Amino acid sequence: MRTVYTGGQVFRNGRLETVDFSVLNGMFERVGDVSDLKDDRIVSLSGYMVFPGFADVHVHFREPGFSYKETIFTGSRAAAKGGYTLVGTMPNLNPAPDTKEHVNEQLKIIGRDAGIQVVPYGTITMERKGKTLSDMAGMKELVIGFSDDGSGVDDEEMMRSAMLTAKALDKVIAAHCEVMALVNGGVCHAGEFAKSNSLPGISSESEWKMIERDLRLAKETGAKYHVCHISTKESVNLIRKAKAEGVNVTCETGPHYLIMNDSMLKNEGRYKMNPPIRSEEDRKALVEGFIDGTIDILATDHAPHSEEEKSKGFMGSAMGVTGIETAFSMMMTHLVEKGIVPLERLIDSLTKAPKTRFGFSGFKIREGESADFTVFDPSKKGVVRGSELVSMGHATPFEGFEKHGDIVLTVYQGNTVYPYNVEE
């Protein structure tokens, strides 16, 4: 069945323009004049913005092993509500995806329950313990890349071996950069909030020291190296310098690091994540790095937990917050609308940059591409409420934040995946 979408402000060639388009057999059939086409269904997008489907290369859907926190089904629905049609799921699971057989366990669930494209990471090391390399070659065709996210690879020789193996397989190493000896039991950024609340702090050095080491190894090995969720000004500077030297490195940060600083925190679990929200100086450096492209990708690190796990303040709560449903509206409201971040840069960080880095196509609304797109209503004002999230995790640092606009439609391979249960 052909569907013709009319009157929307479609993001093409770096700008919004009023363009009609048709979708047939899951593909963009025509973008432009559709007046001569016989249409089975017409959808007016007048007043709306239309973007290529978003990609998030860093989410935690918790299955298999921790389905009380989130499932592939609930996570992919949350992603669709946020405008995402592709996600990469992190490997802190049980069993960890460290062999082809273990990845296939996850893929069976994905095949049954995912409403969008869900691609798992394989681990770098067996059980993410940092002692023995995983079956990287056996997993190559099944995974988006390799990561021990949630754990840093402390052993330098192990990381060097991992990078050399990943390079031979032409896959990305996505590194959680954290020197545990420097974290030393910290629960929030080692800044004013930590001091005023008598909380143990996490130093910035615990992040950037590992990045510094890995950049040296990436330069040596030529591996495709990606740094997860950077949060410090030093990290930005190190990666900017490495890129200038030709190191094959990309990196990501999350909306909460770009919008919030540690003066906005309260001693509540919904603000606790790893790495932590840091100082205003760090936030400004991250924004600058995001604008100039040093930070390539916006990723949410969507990491849901149960209500009980997030109800014990900074000292007792689990690390991780829910983020995939609010990411785009928060970025639009608090950075794009204020003229701080150009819309083109935001869309690139959600489409072309992640898909290009991790080897996926389909980041443009054009004829012959898979019909993956998301529709944003800029007039739909509201306030973020964790209790209204589709995700099983309701702990969001953006609780009570204003949002100017929201996703109203997400289409994946020509099928409406948000709102749910819509007949095509």
C-alpha positions in Angstrom: 0.0 0.0 0.0 1.3 3.4 -0.9 1.2 6.2 1.7 1.6 9.8 0.7 2.8 12.3 3.3 2.1 15.9 2.6 3.0 19.4 3.8 5.7 18.5 6.3 8.9 20.5 6.8 11.3 17.8 5.8 15.0 18.0 6.8 17.1 17.6 3.6 20.4 19.0 2.6 21.0 20.5 6.0 17.8 22.4 6.2 14.0 22.2 6.6 11.9 22.5 3.4 8.3 21.8 2.6 8.3 18.6 0.7 5.8 15.8 0.0 6.9 12.2 -0.2 5.5 8.8 -0.8 6.3 5.4 0.9 5.7 2.1 -0.9 6.9 -1.4 0.2 8.9 0.0 3.1 10.9 2.4 1.0 10.8 6.1 0.2 9.3 5.9 -3.3 9.4 9.5 -4.2 10.5 12.7 -2.5 9.1 15.8 -4.2 6.1 16.2 -6.6 3.7 13.3 -5.9 0.7 14.7 -7.6 0.6 12.1 -10.3 0.7 9.1 -7.9 -2.3 7.0 -7.1 -2.4 7.1 -3.3 -4.0 4.6 -1.0 -3.6 6.7 2.0 -2.7 10.4 2.6 -1.2 11.7 5.9 -0.9 15.4 6.4 2.2 16.5 8.2 1.5 20.2 8.0 3.0 22.1 10.9 5.4 19.3 11.7 9.1 18.7 11.2 10.2 15.5 9.5 13.7 13.9 10.2 15.4 10.7 9.2 15.0 8.1 11.9 17.4 8.6 14.8 20.1 6.2 15.9 21.3 5.7 19.4 24.5 3.6 19.7 24.4 3.4 23.4 21.3 1.9 25.2 20.7 -0.7 27.9 17.6 -2.8 27.2 18.6 -5.3 30.0 17.5 -8.5 28.3 18.5 -11.3 28.8 19.2 -11.3 32.5 17.6 -8.2 34.0 14.1 -8.0 32.5 12.7 -6.5 35.7 14.5 -3.3 34.7 13.7 -3.2 31.0 13.0 -5.6 28.1 13.7 -5.5 24.4 9.9 -5.0 23.9 9.6 -2.0 26.4 13.0 -0.6 25.4 12.2 -0.6 21.7 8.8 1.0 22.3 10.5 3.7 24.4 13.0 4.3 21.6 10.2 4.6 19.0 8.5 7.1 21.2 11.7 9.1 21.2 12.0 9.1 17.4 14.6 6.3 17.2 14.6 3.6 14.5 18.0 2.0 15.3 19.7 1.3 18.6 22.9 -0.5 19.8 22.4 -2.4 23.0 25.1 -2.6 25.5 26.5 -6.0 26.8 26.1 -5.8 30.6 23.7 -8.7 30.5 23.4 -12.3 31.8 24.8 -14.2 29.9 27.1 -11.5 28.6 27.3 -11.6 24.8 30.8 -12.8 24.7 30.3 -15.7 22.2 28.3 -16.3 19.1 25.9 -18.5 21.1 25.3 -15.9 23.7 24.7 -13.2 21.2 22.2 -15.4 19.5 20.2 -15.7 22.7 19.7 -12.0 22.6 19.0 -12.0 18.9 16.2 -14.5 19.4 14.5 -12.0 21.8 15.1 -9.1 19.5 13.6 -11.0 16.6 10.5 -11.7 18.6 10.0 -8.5 20.5 11.8 -5.5 18.9 9.7 -2.9 17.0 12.7 -1.2 15.5 16.2 -2.2 14.5 18.0 -3.4 17.6 21.7 -4.5 17.1 23.7 -5.8 20.1 27.3 -5.1 21.1 29.5 -8.1 21.7 31.9 -7.8 24.7 35.6 -7.0 24.5 36.4 -9.6 27.1 34.8 -12.8 28.4 32.1 -11.9 30.9 33.4 -8.3 30.8 36.0 -9.3 33.4 39.0 -7.9 31.4 41.0 -11.1 31.6 40.5 -12.9 28.3 39.4 -11.7 24.9 35.9 -12.6 23.8 35.1 -14.6 20.7 35.2 -11.4 18.6 35.7 -13.2 15.3 32.7 -15.5 15.9 30.5 -12.5 16.8 31.6 -10.2 14.0 28.6 -10.5 11.7 26.1 -10.3 14.5 27.2 -7.2 16.4 27.4 -3.4 16.0 30.8 -3.4 17.7 32.6 -4.5 20.8 32.4 -2.9 24.3 32.7 -3.9 27.9 30.5 -0.9 28.8 30.0 -0.6 32.5 33.6 -1.7 33.0 36.8 -0.3 31.7 39.5 -2.6 30.3 42.3 -1.9 32.8 45.0 -4.1 31.3 46.8 -2.2 28.6 48.0 -5.3 26.8 44.4 -6.6 26.7 43.1 -3.4 25.2 45.9 -3.4 22.6 45.0 -7.0 21.6 41.4 -6.1 21.4 42.1 -3.1 19.2 44.3 -5.2 16.9 41.6 -7.9 16.6 38.9 -5.4 16.0 40.9 -3.7 13.3 41.4 -7.0 11.6 37.7 -7.6 11.7 36.9 -4.0 10.7 34.7 -3.4 13.7 34.5 -0.6 16.3 35.9 -0.7 19.8 33.5 1.3 22.0 35.2 2.0 25.3 33.8 2.8 28.7 36.8 4.8 30.0 37.2 4.6 33.7 40.2 4.0 36.0 38.6 2.2 38.9 41.5 3.0 41.3 40.7 6.7 40.7 37.0 6.3 41.1 37.6 5.1 44.7 34.0 4.5 45.6 32.8 7.9 44.3 29.1 8.5 43.5 29.0 11.9 41.9 31.4 14.5 40.4 34.2 15.6 42.7 32.9 19.1 42.9 30.8 21.5 45.0 27.8 19.3 45.2 29.8 16.4 46.5 31.5 18.6 49.1 28.2 20.2 50.3 26.5 16.9 50.7 29.5 15.0 52.1 29.5 12.5 49.3 32.6 10.8 47.9 33.5 12.3 44.5 34.5 10.8 41.2 37.4 12.7 39.8 37.6 13.9 36.2 40.9 12.2 35.9 39.3 8.8 36.3 37.8 9.3 32.9 40.4 11.2 30.9 43.3 9.2 32.0 41.9 6.1 30.4 41.0 8.0 27.3 44.6 9.3 27.1 45.9 5.7 27.3 43.4 4.4 24.7 44.1 7.2 22.3 47.8 6.2 22.4 46.8 2.6 21.6 44.4 3.6 18.9 47.1 5.7 17.2 49.5 2.7 17.5 47.1 0.1 16.2 45.0 2.1 13.7 41.8 0.6 15.2 38.4 2.2 14.9 38.1 3.6 18.4 34.9 5.1 19.9 34.7 6.7 23.3 31.5 6.3 25.2 29.7 9.0 27.2 32.4 11.6 27.7 31.8 14.1 30.5 34.9 16.2 31.1 36.6 19.2 29.5 39.9 17.2 29.5 38.3 14.4 27.5 37.1 16.9 24.8 40.6 18.4 24.5 42.3 15.0 24.3 40.0 13.8 21.6 40.2 17.1 19.6 43.9 16.8 19.6 43.9 13.1 18.6 41.6 13.8 15.7 43.9 16.6 14.5 46.7 14.0 14.6 44.8 11.6 12.4 43.7 9.0 15.1 40.7 7.0 14.0 38.5 8.1 16.9 34.9 9.2 17.4 33.1 9.9 20.7 29.6 10.5 22.1 28.0 12.4 25.0 24.5 12.5 26.4 21.9 15.2 26.6 22.2 15.5 30.4 25.9 16.3 30.1 25.2 19.0 27.6 22.3 20.6 29.5 23.0 20.1 33.2 25.8 20.8 35.7 26.3 19.6 39.2 24.8 22.8 40.7 21.4 21.5 39.5 21.7 18.2 41.4 19.7 17.0 44.4 20.6 14.0 46.6 18.2 11.7 44.7 18.8 8.6 42.6 17.4 10.1 39.4 20.6 12.2 39.2 23.0 9.3 39.6 24.8 8.0 36.5 28.2 7.0 35.4 30.0 9.1 34.4 28.4 11.8 36.6 27.0 15.2 35.7 30.0 17.5 36.2 30.8 21.2 36.5 29.6 24.1 34.5 33.1 24.4 33.0 32.9 20.8 31.8 29.4 21.3 30.4 30.5 24.4 28.4 33.5 22.5 27.0 31.2 19.6 26.0 28.8 22.0 24.2 31.7 23.6 22.4 33.0 20.2 21.4 29.6 19.1 20.3 29.1 22.2 18.1 32.6 21.9 16.4 32.2 18.1 15.8 34.8 16.9 18.2 31.9 15.1 19.8 30.5 13.3 16.9 27.4 11.5 18.3 24.6 12.2 20.7 23.8 9.0 22.6 21.5 8.6 25.6 23.1 5.9 27.6 19.5 4.9 28.4 20.0 2.8 31.5 16.7 2.0 33.3 16.5 0.5 36.8 13.6 -0.5 39.1 12.0 2.1 41.3 13.5 0.5 44.4 17.0 0.6 42.9 16.7 4.4 42.2 15.1 5.4 45.5 18.1 5.5 47.8 19.8 8.8 47.1 23.3 9.1 45.7 24.9 6.6 48.2 22.5 3.8 47.8 21.0 4.0 44.3 22.1 2.2 41.2 24.1 4.1 38.5 22.0 4.9 35.4 19.0 7.0 34.2 16.3 6.7 31.6 16.8 9.0 28.6 15.7 7.8 25.2 12.2 9.2 25.2 13.2 12.8 26.2 16.6 13.2 24.4 15.4 15.0 21.3 12.9 17.3 22.9 15.4 18.3 25.6 18.1 19.1 23.0 15.6 21.1 20.9 14.2 23.0 23.8 17.3 23.8 25.8 20.0 24.1 23.1 18.7 24.4 19.6 15.7 26.7 20.3 18.1 29.0 22.3 20.4 29.3 19.4 23.3 27.5 21.1 23.4 24.3 18.9 22.6 24.4 15.2 19.7 22.1 14.2 21.9 20.6 11.4 24.6 19.6 14.0 22.0 17.9 16.2 20.5 16.0 13.4 23.9 14.9 12.1 24.7 13.6 15.6 21.6 11.5 15.6 21.6 10.2 12.0 24.6 10.4 9.7 27.4 10.4 12.3 26.3 7.3 14.3 25.3 5.3 11.2 28.4 6.1 9.2 30.7 5.2 12.1 29.0 1.9 12.8 28.5 0.9 9.2 24.7 1.5 8.6 23.0 3.1 5.7 19.8 5.0 5.5 20.4 8.4 7.1 18.6 10.5 4.5 15.0 11.0 3.4 15.5 10.2 -0.3 14.2 7.9 -3.0 15.3 4.3 -2.7 16.2 4.4 1.1 14.4 2.5 3.8 11.4 4.6 5.0 12.7 5.3 8.5 11.7 8.7 9.7 10.4 10.6 12.7 7.9 13.5 13.0 8.3 16.3 15.5 5.5 18.7 16.6 7.2 21.9 17.7 3.9 23.2 19.2 3.4 20.3 21.6 4.5 21.9 24.9 4.7 20.1 28.1 6.8 19.0 31.1 8.9 15.9 31.6 7.3 13.4 34.0 9.1 10.2 34.7 5.8 8.5 35.6 4.6 9.1 32.0 7.5 7.3 30.4 7.0 4.1 28.4 10.3 2.7 29.6 10.1 0.5 32.7 12.7 2.9 34.3 11.1 6.2 35.4 14.2 7.9 36.9 15.0 10.9 34.7 17.3 13.8 35.6 15.0 16.0 33.5 12.0 15.5 35.8 10.0 18.8 35.7 12.0 20.3 32.8 9.9 22.1 30.2 9.8 20.6 26.7 8.8 22.7 23.7 7.7 20.1 21.2 7.5 16.3 21.1 7.7 13.3 18.7 4.3 12.5 17.3 5.1 9.8 14.7 7.9 7.3 14.1 8.0 5.1 11.0 10.4 2.2 10.6 10.6 0.4 7.2 7.4 2.1 6.2 5.5 0.9 9.3 4.3 3.1 12.1 6.0 2.1 15.3 4.9 5.1 17.3 2.0 5.8 18.1 1.6 2.1 18.8 -1.0 -0.2 17.2 -1.6 2.1 14.2 -2.8 0.3 11.1 -1.0 1.1 7.9 
